[in-house]
């Protein structure tokens, strides 16, 4: 918050908007891995349940990811139920 105020004092809204680096934690799964997952889900006989998706990402692709993160990813990225 203090940093934002100092930017605003320096150059107003323009200075705030020029600071284009997003903050926050990077995603746990890369866009390439999301694309691979999407292709895997489209395959006939592909992954049908969250547990299968979790197993595929965790053990086959060796991505350190929690079941909760898999659930959120599938719900948000693919709008699945």
MOPAC internal coordinates of N, CA, C and O (Angstrom, degrees):
PM7 1SCF
backbone

  N    0.0000 0     0.00 0     0.00 0    0    0    0
  C    1.4382 1     0.00 0     0.00 0    1    0    0
  C    1.5241 1   109.81 1     0.00 0    2    1    0
  O    1.2310 1   120.77 1   136.41 1    3    2    1
  N    1.3264 1   116.13 1   -43.59 1    3    2    1
  C    1.4633 1   120.20 1   179.91 1    5    3    2
  C    1.5348 1   110.78 1   -60.98 1    6    5    3
  O    1.2310 1   120.89 1   140.90 1    7    6    5
  N    1.3212 1   115.90 1   -39.10 1    7    6    5
  C    1.4664 1   120.47 1  -179.92 1    9    7    6
  C    1.5240 1   110.50 1   -64.34 1   10    9    7
  O    1.2310 1   120.29 1   138.15 1   11   10    9
  N    1.3272 1   117.05 1   -41.85 1   11   10    9
  C    1.4603 1   120.71 1   178.31 1   13   11   10
  C    1.5202 1   111.25 1   -61.30 1   14   13   11
  O    1.2310 1   121.02 1   136.29 1   15   14   13
  N    1.3251 1   115.66 1   -43.71 1   15   14   13
  C    1.4633 1   118.89 1   179.68 1   17   15   14
  C    1.5240 1   111.32 1   -62.83 1   18   17   15
  O    1.2310 1   120.40 1   138.45 1   19   18   17
  N    1.3132 1   116.83 1   -41.55 1   19   18   17
  C    1.4687 1   118.77 1   179.63 1   21   19   18
  C    1.5278 1   110.68 1   -66.04 1   22   21   19
  O    1.2310 1   119.60 1   142.43 1   23   22   21
  N    1.3277 1   118.36 1   -37.57 1   23   22   21
  C    1.4620 1   120.61 1   175.90 1   25   23   22
  C    1.5245 1   110.34 1   -63.35 1   26   25   23
  O    1.2310 1   120.57 1   137.08 1   27   26   25
  N    1.3230 1   116.52 1   -42.92 1   27   26   25
  C    1.4623 1   120.60 1  -179.59 1   29   27   26
  C    1.5263 1   110.48 1   -62.83 1   30   29   27
  O    1.2310 1   120.88 1   138.32 1   31   30   29
  N    1.3144 1   115.92 1   -41.68 1   31   30   29
  C    1.4692 1   119.47 1   178.80 1   33   31   30
  C    1.5271 1   111.36 1   -65.88 1   34   33   31
  O    1.2310 1   120.50 1   145.79 1   35   34   33
  N    1.3298 1   116.66 1   -34.21 1   35   34   33
  C    1.4666 1   120.83 1   179.38 1   37   35   34
  C    1.5228 1   112.23 1   -67.17 1   38   37   35
  O    1.2310 1   120.64 1   131.78 1   39   38   37
  N    1.3330 1   116.37 1   -48.22 1   39   38   37
  C    1.4625 1   117.91 1  -171.54 1   41   39   38
  C    1.5081 1   115.81 1  -146.65 1   42   41   39
  O    1.2310 1   120.05 1  -163.09 1   43   42   41
  N    1.3132 1   117.52 1    16.91 1   43   42   41
  C    1.4633 1   120.37 1   177.63 1   45   43   42
  C    1.5226 1   112.62 1    70.24 1   46   45   43
  O    1.2310 1   121.69 1    23.71 1   47   46   45
  N    1.3181 1   114.37 1  -156.29 1   47   46   45
  C    1.4639 1   121.68 1  -177.38 1   49   47   46
  C    1.5328 1   111.08 1   -60.55 1   50   49   47
  O    1.2310 1   120.64 1   141.34 1   51   50   49
  N    1.3405 1   116.38 1   -38.66 1   51   50   49
  C    1.4661 1   119.61 1  -179.16 1   53   51   50
  C    1.5293 1   111.21 1   -57.38 1   54   53   51
  O    1.2310 1   120.47 1   139.02 1   55   54   53
  N    1.3156 1   116.71 1   -40.98 1   55   54   53
  C    1.4655 1   121.23 1   179.94 1   57   55   54
  C    1.5287 1   110.80 1   -66.75 1   58   57   55
  O    1.2310 1   120.53 1   139.78 1   59   58   57
  N    1.3210 1   116.60 1   -40.22 1   59   58   57
  C    1.4671 1   119.95 1   178.14 1   61   59   58
  C    1.5295 1   111.00 1   -63.55 1   62   61   59
  O    1.2310 1   120.90 1   136.84 1   63   62   61
  N    1.3220 1   115.89 1   -43.16 1   63   62   61
  C    1.4603 1   119.59 1  -177.33 1   65   63   62
  C    1.5234 1   112.57 1   -72.58 1   66   65   63
  O    1.2310 1   120.12 1   156.25 1   67   66   65
  N    1.3150 1   117.38 1   -23.75 1   67   66   65
  C    1.4625 1   119.94 1   179.91 1   69   67   66
  C    1.5275 1   111.80 1   -75.21 1   70   69   67
  O    1.2310 1   120.03 1   163.93 1   71   70   69
  N    1.2966 1   117.55 1   -16.07 1   71   70   69
  C    1.4668 1   122.75 1   179.35 1   73   71   70
  C    1.5272 1   107.63 1   -81.31 1   74   73   71
  O    1.2310 1   120.17 1   -95.41 1   75   74   73
  N    1.3343 1   117.27 1    84.59 1   75   74   73
  C    1.4555 1   122.13 1  -169.45 1   77   75   74
  C    1.5069 1   116.77 1   -89.66 1   78   77   75
  O    1.2310 1   118.69 1  -175.22 1   79   78   77
  N    1.3065 1   120.10 1     4.78 1   79   78   77
  C    1.4559 1   119.83 1  -178.64 1   81   79   78
  C    1.5218 1   110.50 1   -81.37 1   82   81   79
  O    1.2310 1   120.30 1   -58.59 1   83   82   81
  N    1.3314 1   117.03 1   121.41 1   83   82   81
  C    1.4581 1   118.73 1   178.53 1   85   83   82
  C    1.5290 1   110.25 1   -71.75 1   86   85   83
  O    1.2310 1   121.36 1   -36.92 1   87   86   85
  N    1.2996 1   115.01 1   143.08 1   87   86   85
  C    1.4617 1   119.12 1   177.33 1   89   87   86
  C    1.5229 1   108.99 1   -97.20 1   90   89   87
  O    1.2310 1   121.06 1    -9.70 1   91   90   89
  N    1.2772 1   115.58 1   170.30 1   91   90   89
  C    1.4572 1   120.01 1   177.79 1   93   91   90
  C    1.5110 1   112.43 1   108.80 1   94   93   91
  O    1.2310 1   121.85 1    -5.16 1   95   94   93
  N    1.2794 1   114.06 1   174.84 1   95   94   93
  C    1.4551 1   122.61 1  -177.02 1   97   95   94
  C    1.5288 1   110.02 1   -78.87 1   98   97   95
  O    1.2310 1   119.94 1   -39.03 1   99   98   97
  N    1.3214 1   117.72 1   140.97 1   99   98   97
  C    1.4685 1   119.34 1   176.03 1  101   99   98
  C    1.5268 1   110.34 1   -68.65 1  102  101   99
  O    1.2310 1   120.81 1   -23.72 1  103  102  101
  N    1.3174 1   116.05 1   156.28 1  103  102  101
  C    1.4620 1   120.54 1  -179.92 1  105  103  102
  C    1.5236 1   110.29 1   -65.11 1  106  105  103
  O    1.2310 1   121.08 1   -30.52 1  107  106  105
  N    1.3224 1   115.54 1   149.48 1  107  106  105
  C    1.4650 1   120.82 1  -178.38 1  109  107  106
  C    1.5206 1   111.97 1   -78.79 1  110  109  107
  O    1.2310 1   120.60 1   162.03 1  111  110  109
  N    1.3150 1   116.46 1   -17.97 1  111  110  109
  C    1.4592 1   120.64 1  -178.71 1  113  111  110
  C    1.5277 1   107.93 1  -128.26 1  114  113  111
  O    1.2310 1   120.74 1   -48.32 1  115  114  113
  N    1.3139 1   116.19 1   131.68 1  115  114  113
  C    1.4658 1   121.27 1  -175.55 1  117  115  114
  C    1.5301 1   110.85 1   -73.23 1  118  117  115
  O    1.2310 1   120.27 1   -19.35 1  119  118  117
  N    1.3331 1   117.10 1   160.65 1  119  118  117
  C    1.4697 1   119.84 1   176.08 1  121  119  118
  C    1.5335 1   112.29 1   -58.91 1  122  121  119
  O    1.2310 1   120.35 1   147.08 1  123  122  121
  N    1.3252 1   116.94 1   -32.92 1  123  122  121
  C    1.4644 1   120.35 1   178.09 1  125  123  122
  C    1.5277 1   110.77 1   -65.18 1  126  125  123
  O    1.2310 1   120.81 1   138.30 1  127  126  125
  N    1.3239 1   116.07 1   -41.70 1  127  126  125
  C    1.4675 1   120.31 1   178.72 1  129  127  126
  C    1.5286 1   110.69 1   -67.34 1  130  129  127
  O    1.2310 1   120.18 1   144.42 1  131  130  129
  N    1.3272 1   117.25 1   -35.58 1  131  130  129
  C    1.4676 1   120.78 1   176.89 1  133  131  130
  C    1.5261 1   109.14 1   -63.28 1  134  133  131
  O    1.2310 1   120.23 1   137.69 1  135  134  133
  N    1.3330 1   117.17 1   -42.31 1  135  134  133
  C    1.4652 1   120.96 1   178.48 1  137  135  134
  C    1.5297 1   110.99 1   -63.34 1  138  137  135
  O    1.2310 1   120.31 1   137.85 1  139  138  137
  N    1.3377 1   117.01 1   -42.15 1  139  138  137
  C    1.4697 1   120.43 1   176.68 1  141  139  138
  C    1.5244 1   111.15 1   -61.44 1  142  141  139
  O    1.2310 1   120.84 1   137.89 1  143  142  141
  N    1.3213 1   116.00 1   -42.11 1  143  142  141
  C    1.4636 1   120.41 1   178.52 1  145  143  142
  C    1.5232 1   110.52 1   -63.51 1  146  145  143
  O    1.2310 1   120.57 1   137.61 1  147  146  145
  N    1.3229 1   116.52 1   -42.39 1  147  146  145
  C    1.4603 1   120.23 1   179.79 1  149  147  146
  C    1.5316 1   110.38 1   -61.14 1  150  149  147
  O    1.2310 1   120.24 1   136.86 1  151  150  149
  N    1.3214 1   117.14 1   -43.14 1  151  150  149
  C    1.4711 1   120.62 1   176.99 1  153  151  150
  C    1.5222 1   111.32 1   -63.40 1  154  153  151
  O    1.2310 1   120.80 1   139.00 1  155  154  153
  N    1.3199 1   116.08 1   -41.00 1  155  154  153
  C    1.4659 1   120.83 1   179.45 1  157  155  154
  C    1.5336 1   110.71 1   -62.99 1  158  157  155
  O    1.2310 1   120.67 1   140.73 1  159  158  157
  N    1.3292 1   116.33 1   -39.27 1  159  158  157
  C    1.4628 1   120.14 1  -179.96 1  161  159  158
  C    1.5291 1   111.76 1   -68.71 1  162  161  159
  O    1.2310 1   120.18 1   150.79 1  163  162  161
  N    1.3279 1   117.25 1   -29.21 1  163  162  161
  C    1.4709 1   121.22 1  -179.12 1  165  163  162
  C    1.5240 1   112.72 1   -78.47 1  166  165  163
  O    1.2310 1   120.49 1   158.04 1  167  166  165
  N    1.3365 1   116.67 1   -21.96 1  167  166  165
  C    1.4653 1   120.58 1  -179.13 1  169  167  166
  C    1.5206 1   110.89 1   -60.17 1  170  169  167
  O    1.2310 1   121.10 1   -33.06 1  171  170  169
  N    1.3218 1   115.49 1   146.94 1  171  170  169
  C    1.4556 1   120.18 1   172.66 1  173  171  170
  C    1.5223 1   107.23 1   -68.16 1  174  173  171
  O    1.2310 1   121.10 1   -50.87 1  175  174  173
  N    1.2988 1   115.51 1   129.13 1  175  174  173
  C    1.4593 1   119.45 1  -176.87 1  177  175  174
  C    1.5133 1   112.01 1    75.21 1  178  177  175
  O    1.2310 1   120.79 1  -159.65 1  179  178  177
  N    1.3204 1   116.09 1    20.35 1  179  178  177
  C    1.4601 1   120.90 1   179.78 1  181  179  178
  C    1.5185 1   111.13 1   -71.80 1  182  181  179
  O    1.2310 1   120.89 1    20.66 1  183  182  181
  N    1.2856 1   115.91 1  -159.34 1  183  182  181
  C    1.4620 1   121.47 1  -177.19 1  185  183  182
  C    1.5257 1   109.56 1   -76.95 1  186  185  183
  O    1.2310 1   120.55 1   -52.03 1  187  186  185
  N    1.3182 1   116.55 1   127.97 1  187  186  185
  C    1.4549 1   120.50 1  -174.10 1  189  187  186
  C    1.5237 1   113.11 1  -107.79 1  190  189  187
  O    1.2310 1   120.08 1   151.79 1  191  190  189
  N    1.3159 1   117.45 1   -28.21 1  191  190  189
  C    1.4610 1   120.03 1  -175.47 1  193  191  190
  C    1.5195 1   110.16 1  -122.86 1  194  193  191
  O    1.2310 1   121.40 1   -18.93 1  195  194  193
  N    1.3287 1   114.93 1   161.07 1  195  194  193
  C    1.4656 1   120.59 1   180.00 1  197  195  194
  C    1.5296 1   111.37 1   -59.79 1  198  197  195
  O    1.2310 1   120.42 1   142.35 1  199  198  197
  N    1.3299 1   116.79 1   -37.65 1  199  198  197
  C    1.4712 1   119.74 1   179.45 1  201  199  198
  C    1.5245 1   111.27 1   -63.07 1  202  201  199
  O    1.2310 1   120.46 1   141.22 1  203  202  201
  N    1.3235 1   116.73 1   -38.78 1  203  202  201
  C    1.4634 1   120.18 1   177.88 1  205  203  202
  C    1.5248 1   110.76 1   -66.36 1  206  205  203
  O    1.2310 1   120.35 1   138.81 1  207  206  205
  N    1.3216 1   116.93 1   -41.19 1  207  206  205
  C    1.4644 1   121.50 1   177.99 1  209  207  206
  C    1.5206 1   109.77 1   -63.61 1  210  209  207
  O    1.2310 1   120.76 1   134.89 1  211  210  209
  N    1.3289 1   116.14 1   -45.11 1  211  210  209
  C    1.4663 1   121.08 1   178.30 1  213  211  210
  C    1.5282 1   110.59 1   -59.24 1  214  213  211
  O    1.2310 1   120.35 1   133.54 1  215  214  213
  N    1.3182 1   116.94 1   -46.46 1  215  214  213
  C    1.4670 1   120.99 1   179.93 1  217  215  214
  C    1.5222 1   110.36 1   -61.29 1  218  217  215
  O    1.2310 1   120.10 1   134.85 1  219  218  217
  N    1.3320 1   117.42 1   -45.15 1  219  218  217
  C    1.4633 1   121.52 1  -178.63 1  221  219  218
  C    1.5293 1   111.36 1   -61.77 1  222  221  219
  O    1.2310 1   120.53 1   134.44 1  223  222  221
  N    1.3345 1   116.58 1   -45.56 1  223  222  221
  C    1.4684 1   119.82 1   179.85 1  225  223  222
  C    1.5258 1   111.69 1   -68.88 1  226  225  223
  O    1.2310 1   120.52 1   136.29 1  227  226  225
  N    1.3368 1   116.62 1   -43.71 1  227  226  225
  C    1.4658 1   120.68 1  -174.30 1  229  227  226
  C    1.5229 1   113.60 1   -73.58 1  230  229  227
  O    1.2310 1   120.71 1   132.77 1  231  230  229
  N    1.3122 1   116.26 1   -47.23 1  231  230  229
  C    1.4570 1   119.36 1  -170.78 1  233  231  230
  C    1.5288 1   113.89 1  -101.82 1  234  233  231
  O    1.2310 1   120.14 1   142.89 1  235  234  233
  N    1.3052 1   117.33 1   -37.11 1  235  234  233
  C    1.4614 1   119.64 1  -179.85 1  237  235  234
  C    1.5253 1   110.41 1   -80.72 1  238  237  235
  O    1.2310 1   120.29 1   130.93 1  239  238  237
  N    1.3359 1   117.05 1   -49.07 1  239  238  237
  C    1.4704 1   121.27 1  -179.72 1  241  239  238
  C    1.5303 1   112.11 1   -87.73 1  242  241  239
  O    1.2310 1   120.23 1   169.70 1  243  242  241
  N    1.3294 1   117.16 1   -10.30 1  243  242  241
  C    1.4728 1   123.71 1   178.08 1  245  243  242
  C    1.5321 1   113.10 1    57.26 1  246  245  243
  O    1.2310 1   121.27 1  -134.15 1  247  246  245
  N    1.3330 1   115.18 1    45.85 1  247  246  245
  C    1.4623 1   121.47 1   176.09 1  249  247  246
  C    1.5247 1   107.48 1  -101.30 1  250  249  247
  O    1.2310 1   119.65 1   -57.93 1  251  250  249
  N    1.3295 1   118.27 1   122.07 1  251  250  249
  C    1.4707 1   119.46 1   177.52 1  253  251  250
  C    1.5266 1   109.88 1   -72.24 1  254  253  251
  O    1.2310 1   120.85 1   -78.98 1  255  254  253
  N    1.3201 1   115.98 1   101.02 1  255  254  253
  C    1.4616 1   121.33 1  -174.16 1  257  255  254
  C    1.5208 1   108.58 1  -144.03 1  258  257  255
  O    1.2310 1   120.38 1   -35.00 1  259  258  257
  N    1.3138 1   116.89 1   145.00 1  259  258  257
  C    1.4642 1   120.84 1  -179.86 1  261  259  258
  C    1.5284 1   110.41 1   -89.55 1  262  261  259
  O    1.2310 1   121.24 1   -19.01 1  263  262  261
  N    1.3149 1   115.23 1   160.99 1  263  262  261
  C    1.4639 1   120.83 1   177.55 1  265  263  262
  C    1.5242 1   110.16 1   -60.05 1  266  265  263
  O    1.2310 1   120.32 1   139.88 1  267  266  265
  N    1.3314 1   116.99 1   -40.12 1  267  266  265
  C    1.4672 1   121.52 1  -179.98 1  269  267  266
  C    1.5245 1   110.87 1   -61.85 1  270  269  267
  O    1.2310 1   120.28 1   138.81 1  271  270  269
  N    1.3196 1   117.07 1   -41.19 1  271  270  269
  C    1.4581 1   120.85 1   178.71 1  273  271  270
  C    1.5264 1   110.68 1   -65.41 1  274  273  271
  O    1.2310 1   120.20 1   140.60 1  275  274  273
  N    1.3248 1   117.22 1   -39.40 1  275  274  273
  C    1.4657 1   121.22 1   176.69 1  277  275  274
  C    1.5198 1   109.57 1   -61.27 1  278  277  275
  O    1.2310 1   120.44 1   134.50 1  279  278  277
  N    1.3095 1   116.75 1   -45.50 1  279  278  277
  C    1.4602 1   121.55 1   180.00 1  281  279  278
  C    1.5272 1   110.30 1   -58.51 1  282  281  279
  O    1.2310 1   120.62 1   130.57 1  283  282  281
  N    1.3376 1   116.42 1   -49.43 1  283  282  281
  C    1.4739 1   120.47 1   179.85 1  285  283  282
  C    1.5242 1   111.52 1   -62.77 1  286  285  283
  O    1.2310 1   120.70 1   137.07 1  287  286  285
  N    1.3174 1   116.28 1   -42.93 1  287  286  285
  C    1.4616 1   120.90 1  -179.15 1  289  287  286
  C    1.5226 1   111.02 1   -58.76 1  290  289  287
  O    1.2310 1   120.52 1   130.41 1  291  290  289
  N    1.3107 1   116.61 1   -49.59 1  291  290  289
  C    1.4602 1   120.70 1  -177.47 1  293  291  290
  C    1.5236 1   110.33 1   -65.70 1  294  293  291
  O    1.2310 1   120.30 1   139.44 1  295  294  293
  N    1.3176 1   117.04 1   -40.56 1  295  294  293
  C    1.4690 1   120.20 1   179.34 1  297  295  294
  C    1.5268 1   111.76 1   -66.28 1  298  297  295
  O    1.2310 1   119.90 1   137.70 1  299  298  297
  N    1.3324 1   117.79 1   -42.30 1  299  298  297
  C    1.4637 1   121.21 1  -175.57 1  301  299  298
  C    1.5255 1   112.55 1   -81.82 1  302  301  299
  O    1.2310 1   119.93 1   132.94 1  303  302  301
  N    1.3159 1   117.74 1   -47.06 1  303  302  301
  C    1.4700 1   121.14 1  -175.59 1  305  303  302
  C    1.5251 1   112.29 1   -73.44 1  306  305  303
  O    1.2310 1   120.55 1   138.76 1  307  306  305
  N    1.3176 1   116.56 1   -41.24 1  307  306  305
  C    1.4527 1   120.34 1  -172.60 1  309  307  306
  C    1.5224 1   112.71 1  -110.80 1  310  309  307
  O    1.2310 1   120.47 1  -179.44 1  311  310  309
  N    1.3111 1   116.71 1     0.56 1  311  310  309
  C    1.4697 1   123.32 1   179.92 1  313  311  310
  C    1.5231 1   111.10 1    50.11 1  314  313  311
  O    1.2310 1   121.20 1  -137.12 1  315  314  313
  N    1.3111 1   115.30 1    42.88 1  315  314  313
  C    1.4634 1   121.46 1   179.62 1  317  315  314
  C    1.5223 1   109.91 1   -89.09 1  318  317  315
  O    1.2310 1   121.27 1   -14.85 1  319  318  317
  N    1.3161 1   115.17 1   165.15 1  319  318  317
  C    1.4608 1   120.29 1   179.81 1  321  319  318
  C    1.4976 1   110.65 1  -108.82 1  322  321  319
  O    1.2310 1   120.10 1   180.00 1  323  322  321

